């Protein structure tokens, strides 16, 4: 067995209040031949999953909440495969949006696959395609790791174990032994936390000095709430806008900056945002150094500069904000804070999560919308004899964020996704059309 890290345990406990499952969609053509049947594809996927260490895990809680949960072995089950019949691409997204209400029970398994019967109208594709969606608990993997797991699941090559820990090394869970370990380790962890807190305090003073001397910028304050900053209901509306790397690079100099530019333009227009209010996006920034947890990232807020009329200047300013967020994430003070977080006892993190009130309306937002950008590598994935055409994903909504975007590239193809609740975003189709139009401006 393997103890969960504090970061991943926090993500798991918080998911009870803020559902956070990831949905990684992959669309494959059917090839020129008959290809495998959907039943054969499903069986092959389950068989391949059984050879991927990260997909052979579930968690077990320690009695009385004395410690973080443990990762234990979980055999692949046919219950982790769900088959759907859609009437086309729009219906596929409708079905997937409804499935988002059924989150993973990590005490049973960490993932499932949704497999759709062939459809004939996938965007930008001539002929039949098969859609497969990997639904995975966020505590098991962040966006980068989840994409890596999906690459192993749909990869063309024989499997090679490269997970964070080998399933073979995870033994049988013993509640009594886990409680004993927790009790024995409490003084040690308390000492580690004290040392880490002292180090974080010193590093904090270092950062304050660097901010004063201009070597690093202070984290920006949040911005005012806009129409999409309200509580989502159970409904999820999914849409996609399809483009390519060159188009986004021509707009912003990089895929991420280009996507943020067109999102800023389309959203400001769609919401009729007062320029004095502005718009902000919450993005993810990878933590520096070796991955020590399954969730190895930080969130950062950036201004979308909707008052800047020049696209090139706006893209440059957005890029400067991203660079500043990356620099802050790499600062020794931020690293020290992460180490201190890793030393916090399970009971304190549970207490903090339990005290989170999702009904509180904040005065400001780190980001009015979420934009998560992931490069999923070369377009060499296969399924049932068909080659990959495109991929996308749909970041989860939060209590006061009813609109999220994914920017997912594989090969030369990039898809900007929309996940929204109608409580905050009126007429999602009109918003999608505005995004598409801005790409061609």
Secondary structure by P-SEA (a helix, b strand, c coil): cccccaaaaaaaaacccbbbbbbbbbbbcccccccccaaaaaaaaaaaaaacccccbbbbbcccccccbbbbbbccccccbbbbbbccaaaaaaaaaaacccccccccccbbbbbbcccccccccccbbbbbbbbbbcccccaaaaaaaaaaacccccccccccccccccccccaaaaaaaaaaaaaaaaaaaaaaaaaaaaaaaaaaaaaaaccccccbbbbbbcccccccccbbbbbbbbbcaaaaaaccccaaaaaaaaaaaaaaaaacccccbbbbbbbbbbbcccccccccbbbbbbbcccccccaaaaaaaaaaaaaaaaaaaacaaaaaaaaaaaaccaaaaaaaaaacccccccccccccbbbbbbbccccccccccbbbcccbbbbbbcccccbbbbbcccccbbbbbbbbbccccccaaaaaaaaaaaaac
